[in-house]
Amino acid sequence: MSGVKFDFSGKKAVVAGGSRGIGRAIALAFAEAGAAVAICARNKESLDATAAELRRLGKPVHAAPCDLADGAQIPVFIEGAAKALGGIDILVNNASGFGRTDDEAGWGVSVAVDLMATVRASQAALPHIERAGGGSLIHITSIAGLKPSIRTPPYGAIKAALNQLTLTQAASLAAKNIRVNAIAPGSIEFPGGVWAQAKAHNKGLYNQILGRIPFGRLGRPEEIADVALFLASDAASWVTGVTLIVDGGQTLT
């Protein structure tokens, strides 16, 4: 994390898709700020590794396997998280199927994971957030949803849908003291991620993207986590319905 400090003592945060990359960084940041944290993922190895990191921070942790493409598994995870943590104040929808191909497979995984998992997790968590007296939903979208996405048509289109969902949820939930915002990251690099793979196996694409970022580097997961903490904090108490671009100026070029 950066030098910015937030205090989430007593808060309960759920990160759907929280075992690696941006999700892992967000989960760790909330725990470092004092929150109890629940995470889920499909991959048991990365889930167990991140859960161990969280537990070392000394706050309550709930980690459970969940295939977010399976609608039946989502409410089970959310209810388990609420029971383990003693409620839910914050939900971060981070998971992505990263549908790249303009075919049934690409569209199917994007709709199932990026869109419907967000809808279902929100629906399952909202009663708990209401009981807490309000709270925050944060959706991780992408700058791909703000412009043409020629390389990854399903990914861009569904991320754009999530930006619209953010607006609708923000308008409908404000009376319940629930704020809803989205973060649209630019190209974020972390071990095992899409851009680390491109750096190793598709240097041309990697350098093309790098050359379009005014800051001269790709982003770090922790830089998205800092923004997530801000949006969930009292410092953003008058912020709702926003899709906040965090991309080092990538969309400016």
Secondary structure, 3 states (H helix, E strand, C coil): CCCCCCCCCCCEEEEECCCCHHHHHHHHHHHHCCCEEEEEECCHHHHHHHHHHHHCCCCCEEEEECCCCCCCHHHHHHHHHHHHHCCCCEEEECCCCCCCCCCHHHHHHHHHHHHHHHHHHHHHHHHHHHHCCCEEEEEECCHHHHCCCCCCHHHHHHHHHHHHHHHHHHHHHHHHCEEEEEEEECCECCCCCHHHHHHHHCHHHHHHHHCCCCCCCCECHHHHHHHHHHHHCHHHCCCCCCEEEECCCHHHC
